[in-house]
Amino acid sequence: MTILPLPAKCPSQLNPRDNIWQFLRDNWLSNRVFLNAYDLVDHCCNARSKLEAQPCPIMSLGIREWALRF
């Protein structure tokens, strides 16, 4: 396995971390009003726990077609 460094300002398609955040927002964090910062953190922790219970979405969000060629 070869680690390929990503450029500092790469498009979001190349950054799996951005895709995971988008998945969390789309599924568990959008259209909510948070009472305070603690409420926001609690919702983020719950969303992360739900995502960790589903390993298939994590794997599919991290796969890049171009990276499979190396």
mmCIF file of the N, C-alpha and C atoms, coordinates in Angstrom:
data_MODEL
# 
_entry.id   MODEL 
# 
loop_
_atom_site.group_PDB 
_atom_site.id 
_atom_site.type_symbol 
_atom_site.label_atom_id 
_atom_site.label_alt_id 
_atom_site.label_comp_id 
_atom_site.label_asym_id 
_atom_site.label_entity_id 
_atom_site.label_seq_id 
_atom_site.pdbx_PDB_ins_code 
_atom_site.Cartn_x 
_atom_site.Cartn_y 
_atom_site.Cartn_z 
_atom_site.occupancy 
_atom_site.B_iso_or_equiv 
_atom_site.pdbx_formal_charge 
_atom_site.auth_seq_id 
_atom_site.auth_comp_id 
_atom_site.auth_asym_id 
_atom_site.auth_atom_id 
_atom_site.pdbx_PDB_model_num 
ATOM 1   N N  . MET A 1 1  ? 0.841   -1.162 0.000  1.00 0.00 ? 1  MET A N  1 
ATOM 2   C CA . MET A 1 1  ? 0.000   0.000  0.000  1.00 0.00 ? 1  MET A CA 1 
ATOM 3   C C  . MET A 1 1  ? 0.894   1.235  0.000  1.00 0.00 ? 1  MET A C  1 
ATOM 4   N N  . THR A 1 2  ? 0.529   2.187  -0.823 1.00 0.00 ? 2  THR A N  1 
ATOM 5   C CA . THR A 1 2  ? 1.254   3.440  -0.901 1.00 0.00 ? 2  THR A CA 1 
ATOM 6   C C  . THR A 1 2  ? 0.363   4.565  -0.417 1.00 0.00 ? 2  THR A C  1 
ATOM 7   N N  . ILE A 1 3  ? 0.870   5.365  0.483  1.00 0.00 ? 3  ILE A N  1 
ATOM 8   C CA . ILE A 1 3  ? 0.110   6.507  0.976  1.00 0.00 ? 3  ILE A CA 1 
ATOM 9   C C  . ILE A 1 3  ? 0.344   7.668  0.032  1.00 0.00 ? 3  ILE A C  1 
ATOM 10  N N  . LEU A 1 4  ? -0.750  8.217  -0.480 1.00 0.00 ? 4  LEU A N  1 
ATOM 11  C CA . LEU A 1 4  ? -0.674  9.345  -1.388 1.00 0.00 ? 4  LEU A CA 1 
ATOM 12  C C  . LEU A 1 4  ? -1.095  10.602 -0.643 1.00 0.00 ? 4  LEU A C  1 
ATOM 13  N N  . PRO A 1 5  ? -0.215  11.582 -0.488 1.00 0.00 ? 5  PRO A N  1 
ATOM 14  C CA . PRO A 1 5  ? -0.611  12.805 0.209  1.00 0.00 ? 5  PRO A CA 1 
ATOM 15  C C  . PRO A 1 5  ? -1.591  13.604 -0.640 1.00 0.00 ? 5  PRO A C  1 
ATOM 16  N N  . LEU A 1 6  ? -2.603  14.138 0.005  1.00 0.00 ? 6  LEU A N  1 
ATOM 17  C CA . LEU A 1 6  ? -3.564  14.985 -0.687 1.00 0.00 ? 6  LEU A CA 1 
ATOM 18  C C  . LEU A 1 6  ? -3.082  16.428 -0.637 1.00 0.00 ? 6  LEU A C  1 
ATOM 19  N N  . PRO A 1 7  ? -3.358  17.194 -1.670 1.00 0.00 ? 7  PRO A N  1 
ATOM 20  C CA . PRO A 1 7  ? -2.978  18.602 -1.633 1.00 0.00 ? 7  PRO A CA 1 
ATOM 21  C C  . PRO A 1 7  ? -3.735  19.329 -0.518 1.00 0.00 ? 7  PRO A C  1 
ATOM 22  N N  . ALA A 1 8  ? -3.189  20.446 -0.079 1.00 0.00 ? 8  ALA A N  1 
ATOM 23  C CA . ALA A 1 8  ? -3.781  21.189 1.039  1.00 0.00 ? 8  ALA A CA 1 
ATOM 24  C C  . ALA A 1 8  ? -5.210  21.636 0.736  1.00 0.00 ? 8  ALA A C  1 
ATOM 25  N N  . LYS A 1 9  ? -5.462  22.051 -0.471 1.00 0.00 ? 9  LYS A N  1 
ATOM 26  C CA . LYS A 1 9  ? -6.809  22.496 -0.844 1.00 0.00 ? 9  LYS A CA 1 
ATOM 27  C C  . LYS A 1 9  ? -7.333  21.602 -1.957 1.00 0.00 ? 9  LYS A C  1 
ATOM 28  N N  . CYS A 1 10 ? -7.628  20.375 -1.591 1.00 0.00 ? 10 CYS A N  1 
ATOM 29  C CA . CYS A 1 10 ? -8.106  19.426 -2.598 1.00 0.00 ? 10 CYS A CA 1 
ATOM 30  C C  . CYS A 1 10 ? -9.632  19.475 -2.682 1.00 0.00 ? 10 CYS A C  1 
ATOM 31  N N  . PRO A 1 11 ? -10.186 19.082 -3.796 1.00 0.00 ? 11 PRO A N  1 
ATOM 32  C CA . PRO A 1 11 ? -11.644 19.031 -3.908 1.00 0.00 ? 11 PRO A CA 1 
ATOM 33  C C  . PRO A 1 11 ? -12.221 18.018 -2.930 1.00 0.00 ? 11 PRO A C  1 
ATOM 34  N N  . SER A 1 12 ? -13.452 18.222 -2.530 1.00 0.00 ? 12 SER A N  1 
ATOM 35  C CA . SER A 1 12 ? -14.051 17.347 -1.522 1.00 0.00 ? 12 SER A CA 1 
ATOM 36  C C  . SER A 1 12 ? -14.206 15.915 -2.015 1.00 0.00 ? 12 SER A C  1 
ATOM 37  N N  . GLN A 1 13 ? -14.199 15.685 -3.342 1.00 0.00 ? 13 GLN A N  1 
ATOM 38  C CA . GLN A 1 13 ? -14.304 14.325 -3.844 1.00 0.00 ? 13 GLN A CA 1 
ATOM 39  C C  . GLN A 1 13 ? -13.090 13.494 -3.456 1.00 0.00 ? 13 GLN A C  1 
ATOM 40  N N  . LEU A 1 14 ? -11.961 14.144 -3.199 1.00 0.00 ? 14 LEU A N  1 
ATOM 41  C CA . LEU A 1 14 ? -10.742 13.422 -2.865 1.00 0.00 ? 14 LEU A CA 1 
ATOM 42  C C  . LEU A 1 14 ? -10.585 13.212 -1.366 1.00 0.00 ? 14 LEU A C  1 
ATOM 43  N N  . ASN A 1 15 ? -11.370 13.867 -0.572 1.00 0.00 ? 15 ASN A N  1 
ATOM 44  C CA . ASN A 1 15 ? -11.205 13.808 0.866  1.00 0.00 ? 15 ASN A CA 1 
ATOM 45  C C  . ASN A 1 15 ? -12.339 12.990 1.493  1.00 0.00 ? 15 ASN A C  1 
ATOM 46  N N  . PRO A 1 16 ? -12.083 11.729 1.864  1.00 0.00 ? 16 PRO A N  1 
ATOM 47  C CA . PRO A 1 16 ? -13.141 10.894 2.425  1.00 0.00 ? 16 PRO A CA 1 
ATOM 48  C C  . PRO A 1 16 ? -13.711 11.455 3.726  1.00 0.00 ? 16 PRO A C  1 
ATOM 49  N N  . ARG A 1 17 ? -12.913 12.209 4.467  1.00 0.00 ? 17 ARG A N  1 
ATOM 50  C CA . ARG A 1 17 ? -13.397 12.795 5.712  1.00 0.00 ? 17 ARG A CA 1 
ATOM 51  C C  . ARG A 1 17 ? -14.558 13.751 5.444  1.00 0.00 ? 17 ARG A C  1 
ATOM 52  N N  . ASP A 1 18 ? -14.461 14.546 4.377  1.00 0.00 ? 18 ASP A N  1 
ATOM 53  C CA . ASP A 1 18 ? -15.556 15.444 4.020  1.00 0.00 ? 18 ASP A CA 1 
ATOM 54  C C  . ASP A 1 18 ? -16.807 14.662 3.631  1.00 0.00 ? 18 ASP A C  1 
ATOM 55  N N  . ASN A 1 19 ? -16.617 13.538 2.948  1.00 0.00 ? 19 ASN A N  1 
ATOM 56  C CA . ASN A 1 19 ? -17.760 12.719 2.550  1.00 0.00 ? 19 ASN A CA 1 
ATOM 57  C C  . ASN A 1 19 ? -18.453 12.109 3.763  1.00 0.00 ? 19 ASN A C  1 
ATOM 58  N N  . ILE A 1 20 ? -17.691 11.727 4.764  1.00 0.00 ? 20 ILE A N  1 
ATOM 59  C CA . ILE A 1 20 ? -18.291 11.172 5.977  1.00 0.00 ? 20 ILE A CA 1 
ATOM 60  C C  . ILE A 1 20 ? -19.082 12.252 6.706  1.00 0.00 ? 20 ILE A C  1 
ATOM 61  N N  . TRP A 1 21 ? -18.528 13.467 6.806  1.00 0.00 ? 21 TRP A N  1 
ATOM 62  C CA . TRP A 1 21 ? -19.270 14.557 7.439  1.00 0.00 ? 21 TRP A CA 1 
ATOM 63  C C  . TRP A 1 21 ? -20.552 14.850 6.670  1.00 0.00 ? 21 TRP A C  1 
ATOM 64  N N  . GLN A 1 22 ? -20.489 14.834 5.353  1.00 0.00 ? 22 GLN A N  1 
ATOM 65  C CA . GLN A 1 22 ? -21.689 15.080 4.541  1.00 0.00 ? 22 GLN A CA 1 
ATOM 66  C C  . GLN A 1 22 ? -22.727 13.997 4.791  1.00 0.00 ? 22 GLN A C  1 
ATOM 67  N N  . PHE A 1 23 ? -22.284 12.743 4.896  1.00 0.00 ? 23 PHE A N  1 
ATOM 68  C CA . PHE A 1 23 ? -23.192 11.634 5.185  1.00 0.00 ? 23 PHE A CA 1 
ATOM 69  C C  . PHE A 1 23 ? -23.855 11.821 6.549  1.00 0.00 ? 23 PHE A C  1 
ATOM 70  N N  . LEU A 1 24 ? -23.080 12.215 7.551  1.00 0.00 ? 24 LEU A N  1 
ATOM 71  C CA . LEU A 1 24 ? -23.639 12.455 8.891  1.00 0.00 ? 24 LEU A CA 1 
ATOM 72  C C  . LEU A 1 24 ? -24.665 13.584 8.859  1.00 0.00 ? 24 LEU A C  1 
ATOM 73  N N  . ARG A 1 25 ? -24.328 14.666 8.170  1.00 0.00 ? 25 ARG A N  1 
ATOM 74  C CA . ARG A 1 25 ? -25.271 15.790 8.082  1.00 0.00 ? 25 ARG A CA 1 
ATOM 75  C C  . ARG A 1 25 ? -26.546 15.389 7.355  1.00 0.00 ? 25 ARG A C  1 
ATOM 76  N N  . ASP A 1 26 ? -26.399 14.664 6.256  1.00 0.00 ? 26 ASP A N  1 
ATOM 77  C CA . ASP A 1 26 ? -27.567 14.275 5.471  1.00 0.00 ? 26 ASP A CA 1 
ATOM 78  C C  . ASP A 1 26 ? -28.498 13.337 6.233  1.00 0.00 ? 26 ASP A C  1 
ATOM 79  N N  . ASN A 1 27 ? -27.945 12.476 7.060  1.00 0.00 ? 27 ASN A N  1 
ATOM 80  C CA . ASN A 1 27 ? -28.748 11.431 7.688  1.00 0.00 ? 27 ASN A CA 1 
ATOM 81  C C  . ASN A 1 27 ? -29.173 11.723 9.123  1.00 0.00 ? 27 ASN A C  1 
ATOM 82  N N  . TRP A 1 28 ? -28.339 12.402 9.908  1.00 0.00 ? 28 TRP A N  1 
ATOM 83  C CA . TRP A 1 28 ? -28.664 12.537 11.325 1.00 0.00 ? 28 TRP A CA 1 
ATOM 84  C C  . TRP A 1 28 ? -28.532 13.945 11.892 1.00 0.00 ? 28 TRP A C  1 
ATOM 85  N N  . LEU A 1 29 ? -27.882 14.831 11.206 1.00 0.00 ? 29 LEU A N  1 
ATOM 86  C CA . LEU A 1 29 ? -27.624 16.143 11.809 1.00 0.00 ? 29 LEU A CA 1 
ATOM 87  C C  . LEU A 1 29 ? -28.322 17.312 11.115 1.00 0.00 ? 29 LEU A C  1 
ATOM 88  N N  . SER A 1 30 ? -28.985 17.081 10.000 1.00 0.00 ? 30 SER A N  1 
ATOM 89  C CA . SER A 1 30 ? -29.594 18.195 9.281  1.00 0.00 ? 30 SER A CA 1 
ATOM 90  C C  . SER A 1 30 ? -30.994 18.502 9.816  1.00 0.00 ? 30 SER A C  1 
ATOM 91  N N  . ASN A 1 31 ? -31.461 19.694 9.519  1.00 0.00 ? 31 ASN A N  1 
ATOM 92  C CA . ASN A 1 31 ? -32.802 20.161 9.891  1.00 0.00 ? 31 ASN A CA 1 
ATOM 93  C C  . ASN A 1 31 ? -33.066 20.044 11.387 1.00 0.00 ? 31 ASN A C  1 
ATOM 94  N N  . ARG A 1 32 ? -32.115 20.448 12.179 1.00 0.00 ? 32 ARG A N  1 
ATOM 95  C CA . ARG A 1 32 ? -32.264 20.428 13.636 1.00 0.00 ? 32 ARG A CA 1 
ATOM 96  C C  . ARG A 1 32 ? -31.915 21.800 14.193 1.00 0.00 ? 32 ARG A C  1 
ATOM 97  N N  . VAL A 1 33 ? -32.528 22.097 15.296 1.00 0.00 ? 33 VAL A N  1 
ATOM 98  C CA . VAL A 1 33 ? -32.186 23.295 16.051 1.00 0.00 ? 33 VAL A CA 1 
ATOM 99  C C  . VAL A 1 33 ? -31.566 22.823 17.351 1.00 0.00 ? 33 VAL A C  1 
ATOM 100 N N  . PHE A 1 34 ? -30.350 23.226 17.598 1.00 0.00 ? 34 PHE A N  1 
ATOM 101 C CA . PHE A 1 34 ? -29.643 22.806 18.797 1.00 0.00 ? 34 PHE A CA 1 
ATOM 102 C C  . PHE A 1 34 ? -29.827 23.863 19.884 1.00 0.00 ? 34 PHE A C  1 
ATOM 103 N N  . LEU A 1 35 ? -30.102 23.403 21.083 1.00 0.00 ? 35 LEU A N  1 
ATOM 104 C CA . LEU A 1 35 ? -30.359 24.325 22.191 1.00 0.00 ? 35 LEU A CA 1 
ATOM 105 C C  . LEU A 1 35 ? -29.099 25.051 22.633 1.00 0.00 ? 35 LEU A C  1 
ATOM 106 N N  . ASN A 1 36 ? -27.975 24.329 22.604 1.00 0.00 ? 36 ASN A N  1 
ATOM 107 C CA . ASN A 1 36 ? -26.697 24.918 23.011 1.00 0.00 ? 36 ASN A CA 1 
ATOM 108 C C  . ASN A 1 36 ? -25.569 24.055 22.456 1.00 0.00 ? 36 ASN A C  1 
ATOM 109 N N  . ALA A 1 37 ? -24.351 24.395 22.775 1.00 0.00 ? 37 ALA A N  1 
ATOM 110 C CA . ALA A 1 37 ? -23.196 23.664 22.246 1.00 0.00 ? 37 ALA A CA 1 
ATOM 111 C C  . ALA A 1 37 ? -23.168 22.225 22.751 1.00 0.00 ? 37 ALA A C  1 
ATOM 112 N N  . TYR A 1 38 ? -23.608 22.013 23.993 1.00 0.00 ? 38 TYR A N  1 
ATOM 113 C CA . TYR A 1 38 ? -23.619 20.654 24.543 1.00 0.00 ? 38 TYR A CA 1 
ATOM 114 C C  . TYR A 1 38 ? -24.621 19.766 23.794 1.00 0.00 ? 38 TYR A C  1 
ATOM 115 N N  . ASP A 1 39 ? -25.736 20.332 23.417 1.00 0.00 ? 39 ASP A N  1 
ATOM 116 C CA . ASP A 1 39 ? -26.730 19.602 22.642 1.00 0.00 ? 39 ASP A CA 1 
ATOM 117 C C  . ASP A 1 39 ? -26.169 19.214 21.274 1.00 0.00 ? 39 ASP A C  1 
ATOM 118 N N  . LEU A 1 40 ? -25.445 20.123 20.655 1.00 0.00 ? 40 LEU A N  1 
ATOM 119 C CA . LEU A 1 40 ? -24.801 19.846 19.373 1.00 0.00 ? 40 LEU A CA 1 
ATOM 120 C C  . LEU A 1 40 ? -23.796 18.713 19.505 1.00 0.00 ? 40 LEU A C  1 
ATOM 121 N N  . VAL A 1 41 ? -22.964 18.758 20.534 1.00 0.00 ? 41 VAL A N  1 
ATOM 122 C CA . VAL A 1 41 ? -21.962 17.711 20.746 1.00 0.00 ? 41 VAL A CA 1 
ATOM 123 C C  . VAL A 1 41 ? -22.640 16.366 20.995 1.00 0.00 ? 41 VAL A C  1 
ATOM 124 N N  . ASP A 1 42 ? -23.716 16.363 21.775 1.00 0.00 ? 42 ASP A N  1 
ATOM 125 C CA . ASP A 1 42 ? -24.447 15.117 22.031 1.00 0.00 ? 42 ASP A CA 1 
ATOM 126 C C  . ASP A 1 42 ? -25.010 14.520 20.747 1.00 0.00 ? 42 ASP A C  1 
ATOM 127 N N  . HIS A 1 43 ? -25.582 15.352 19.897 1.00 0.00 ? 43 HIS A N  1 
ATOM 128 C CA . HIS A 1 43 ? -26.119 14.867 18.628 1.00 0.00 ? 43 HIS A CA 1 
ATOM 129 C C  . HIS A 1 43 ? -25.001 14.339 17.719 1.00 0.00 ? 43 HIS A C  1 
ATOM 130 N N  . CYS A 1 44 ? -23.873 15.017 17.701 1.00 0.00 ? 44 CYS A N  1 
ATOM 131 C CA . CYS A 1 44 ? -22.738 14.554 16.891 1.00 0.00 ? 44 CYS A CA 1 
ATOM 132 C C  . CYS A 1 44 ? -22.222 13.212 17.400 1.00 0.00 ? 44 CYS A C  1 
ATOM 133 N N  . CYS A 1 45 ? -22.140 13.054 18.709 1.00 0.00 ? 45 CYS A N  1 
ATOM 134 C CA . CYS A 1 45 ? -21.683 11.786 19.281 1.00 0.00 ? 45 CYS A CA 1 
ATOM 135 C C  . CYS A 1 45 ? -22.661 10.653 18.957 1.00 0.00 ? 45 CYS A C  1 
ATOM 136 N N  . ASN A 1 46 ? -23.955 10.939 19.039 1.00 0.00 ? 46 ASN A N  1 
ATOM 137 C CA . ASN A 1 46 ? -24.960 9.930  18.700 1.00 0.00 ? 46 ASN A CA 1 
ATOM 138 C C  . ASN A 1 46 ? -24.883 9.550  17.223 1.00 0.00 ? 46 ASN A C  1 
ATOM 139 N N  . ALA A 1 47 ? -24.694 10.541 16.361 1.00 0.00 ? 47 ALA A N  1 
ATOM 140 C CA . ALA A 1 47 ? -24.580 10.264 14.927 1.00 0.00 ? 47 ALA A CA 1 
ATOM 141 C C  . ALA A 1 47 ? -23.333 9.429  14.642 1.00 0.00 ? 47 ALA A C  1 
ATOM 142 N N  . ARG A 1 48 ? -22.232 9.750  15.320 1.00 0.00 ? 48 ARG A N  1 
ATOM 143 C CA . ARG A 1 48 ? -21.008 8.965  15.134 1.00 0.00 ? 48 ARG A CA 1 
ATOM 144 C C  . ARG A 1 48 ? -21.223 7.526  15.591 1.00 0.00 ? 48 ARG A C  1 
ATOM 145 N N  . SER A 1 49 ? -21.907 7.338  16.698 1.00 0.00 ? 49 SER A N  1 
ATOM 146 C CA . SER A 1 49 ? -22.182 5.987  17.191 1.00 0.00 ? 49 SER A CA 1 
ATOM 147 C C  . SER A 1 49 ? -23.041 5.208  16.209 1.00 0.00 ? 49 SER A C  1 
ATOM 148 N N  . LYS A 1 50 ? -24.032 5.862  15.626 1.00 0.00 ? 50 LYS A N  1 
ATOM 149 C CA . LYS A 1 50 ? -24.882 5.203  14.628 1.00 0.00 ? 50 LYS A CA 1 
ATOM 150 C C  . LYS A 1 50 ? -24.066 4.816  13.399 1.00 0.00 ? 50 LYS A C  1 
ATOM 151 N N  . LEU A 1 51 ? -23.165 5.690  12.987 1.00 0.00 ? 51 LEU A N  1 
ATOM 152 C CA . LEU A 1 51 ? -22.325 5.396  11.822 1.00 0.00 ? 51 LEU A CA 1 
ATOM 153 C C  . LEU A 1 51 ? -21.357 4.255  12.113 1.00 0.00 ? 51 LEU A C  1 
ATOM 154 N N  . GLU A 1 52 ? -20.777 4.239  13.309 1.00 0.00 ? 52 GLU A N  1 
ATOM 155 C CA . GLU A 1 52 ? -19.846 3.171  13.673 1.00 0.00 ? 52 GLU A CA 1 
ATOM 156 C C  . GLU A 1 52 ? -20.538 1.813  13.698 1.00 0.00 ? 52 GLU A C  1 
ATOM 157 N N  . ALA A 1 53 ? -21.829 1.789  13.953 1.00 0.00 ? 53 ALA A N  1 
ATOM 158 C CA . ALA A 1 53 ? -22.582 0.533  13.968 1.00 0.00 ? 53 ALA A CA 1 
ATOM 159 C C  . ALA A 1 53 ? -22.861 0.019  12.563 1.00 0.00 ? 53 ALA A C  1 
ATOM 160 N N  . GLN A 1 54 ? -22.553 0.823  11.550 1.00 0.00 ? 54 GLN A N  1 
ATOM 161 C CA . GLN A 1 54 ? -22.787 0.453  10.156 1.00 0.00 ? 54 GLN A CA 1 
ATOM 162 C C  . GLN A 1 54 ? -21.475 0.545  9.382  1.00 0.00 ? 54 GLN A C  1 
ATOM 163 N N  . PRO A 1 55 ? -20.654 -0.499 9.383  1.00 0.00 ? 55 PRO A N  1 
ATOM 164 C CA . PRO A 1 55 ? -19.352 -0.398 8.720  1.00 0.00 ? 55 PRO A CA 1 
ATOM 165 C C  . PRO A 1 55 ? -19.432 -0.282 7.195  1.00 0.00 ? 55 PRO A C  1 
ATOM 166 N N  . CYS A 1 56 ? -20.481 -0.775 6.571  1.00 0.00 ? 56 CYS A N  1 
ATOM 167 C CA . CYS A 1 56 ? -20.562 -0.707 5.106  1.00 0.00 ? 56 CYS A CA 1 
ATOM 168 C C  . CYS A 1 56 ? -20.599 0.721  4.567  1.00 0.00 ? 56 CYS A C  1 
ATOM 169 N N  . PRO A 1 57 ? -21.384 1.629  5.156  1.00 0.00 ? 57 PRO A N  1 
ATOM 170 C CA . PRO A 1 57 ? -21.337 3.010  4.654  1.00 0.00 ? 57 PRO A CA 1 
ATOM 171 C C  . PRO A 1 57 ? -19.963 3.655  4.807  1.00 0.00 ? 57 PRO A C  1 
ATOM 172 N N  . ILE A 1 58 ? -19.257 3.336  5.876  1.00 0.00 ? 58 ILE A N  1 
ATOM 173 C CA . ILE A 1 58 ? -17.928 3.912  6.068  1.00 0.00 ? 58 ILE A CA 1 
ATOM 174 C C  . ILE A 1 58 ? -17.003 3.452  4.951  1.00 0.00 ? 58 ILE A C  1 
ATOM 175 N N  . MET A 1 59 ? -17.054 2.164  4.638  1.00 0.00 ? 59 MET A N  1 
ATOM 176 C CA . MET A 1 59 ? -16.183 1.644  3.575  1.00 0.00 ? 59 MET A CA 1 
ATOM 177 C C  . MET A 1 59 ? -16.557 2.233  2.223  1.00 0.00 ? 59 MET A C  1 
ATOM 178 N N  . SER A 1 60 ? -17.845 2.349  1.942  1.00 0.00 ? 60 SER A N  1 
ATOM 179 C CA . SER A 1 60 ? -18.245 2.862  0.630  1.00 0.00 ? 60 SER A CA 1 
ATOM 180 C C  . SER A 1 60 ? -17.933 4.350  0.493  1.00 0.00 ? 60 SER A C  1 
ATOM 181 N N  . LEU A 1 61 ? -17.963 5.101  1.594  1.00 0.00 ? 61 LEU A N  1 
ATOM 182 C CA . LEU A 1 61 ? -17.641 6.523  1.526  1.00 0.00 ? 61 LEU A CA 1 
ATOM 183 C C  . LEU A 1 61 ? -16.150 6.761  1.315  1.00 0.00 ? 61 LEU A C  1 
ATOM 184 N N  . GLY A 1 62 ? -15.323 5.812  1.733  1.00 0.00 ? 62 GLY A N  1 
ATOM 185 C CA . GLY A 1 62 ? -13.884 5.987  1.622  1.00 0.00 ? 62 GLY A CA 1 
ATOM 186 C C  . GLY A 1 62 ? -13.281 5.448  0.345  1.00 0.00 ? 62 GLY A C  1 
ATOM 187 N N  . ILE A 1 63 ? -14.037 4.677  -0.414 1.00 0.00 ? 63 ILE A N  1 
ATOM 188 C CA . ILE A 1 63 ? -13.501 4.075  -1.641 1.00 0.00 ? 63 ILE A CA 1 
ATOM 189 C C  . ILE A 1 63 ? -13.429 5.124  -2.747 1.00 0.00 ? 63 ILE A C  1 
ATOM 190 N N  . ARG A 1 64 ? -12.310 5.160  -3.403 1.00 0.00 ? 64 ARG A N  1 
ATOM 191 C CA . ARG A 1 64 ? -12.119 6.054  -4.545 1.00 0.00 ? 64 ARG A CA 1 
ATOM 192 C C  . ARG A 1 64 ? -11.713 5.211  -5.743 1.00 0.00 ? 64 ARG A C  1 
ATOM 193 N N  . GLU A 1 65 ? -12.434 5.363  -6.829 1.00 0.00 ? 65 GLU A N  1 
ATOM 194 C CA . GLU A 1 65 ? -12.165 4.592  -8.045 1.00 0.00 ? 65 GLU A CA 1 
ATOM 195 C C  . GLU A 1 65 ? -10.723 4.790  -8.525 1.00 0.00 ? 65 GLU A C  1 
ATOM 196 N N  . TRP A 1 66 ? -10.255 6.045  -8.489 1.00 0.00 ? 66 TRP A N  1 
ATOM 197 C CA . TRP A 1 66 ? -8.919  6.330  -9.001 1.00 0.00 ? 66 TRP A CA 1 
ATOM 198 C C  . TRP A 1 66 ? -7.848  5.706  -8.124 1.00 0.00 ? 66 TRP A C  1 
ATOM 199 N N  . ALA A 1 67 ? -8.114  5.523  -6.833 1.00 0.00 ? 67 ALA A N  1 
ATOM 200 C CA . ALA A 1 67 ? -7.108  4.961  -5.927 1.00 0.00 ? 67 ALA A CA 1 
ATOM 201 C C  . ALA A 1 67 ? -6.963  3.450  -6.118 1.00 0.00 ? 67 ALA A C  1 
ATOM 202 N N  . LEU A 1 68 ? -7.977  2.795  -6.638 1.00 0.00 ? 68 LEU A N  1 
ATOM 203 C CA . LEU A 1 68 ? -7.907  1.352  -6.841 1.00 0.00 ? 68 LEU A CA 1 
ATOM 204 C C  . LEU A 1 68 ? -6.947  0.972  -7.957 1.00 0.00 ? 68 LEU A C  1 
ATOM 205 N N  . ARG A 1 69 ? -6.595  1.927  -8.812 1.00 0.00 ? 69 ARG A N  1 
ATOM 206 C CA . ARG A 1 69 ? -5.683  1.652  -9.933 1.00 0.00 ? 69 ARG A CA 1 
ATOM 207 C C  . ARG A 1 69 ? -4.227  1.530  -9.498 1.00 0.00 ? 69 ARG A C  1 
ATOM 208 N N  . PHE A 1 70 ? -3.886  1.962  -8.279 1.00 0.00 ? 70 PHE A N  1 
ATOM 209 C CA . PHE A 1 70 ? -2.488  1.952  -7.835 1.00 0.00 ? 70 PHE A CA 1 
ATOM 210 C C  . PHE A 1 70 ? -2.135  0.638  -7.215 1.00 0.00 ? 70 PHE A C  1 
# 
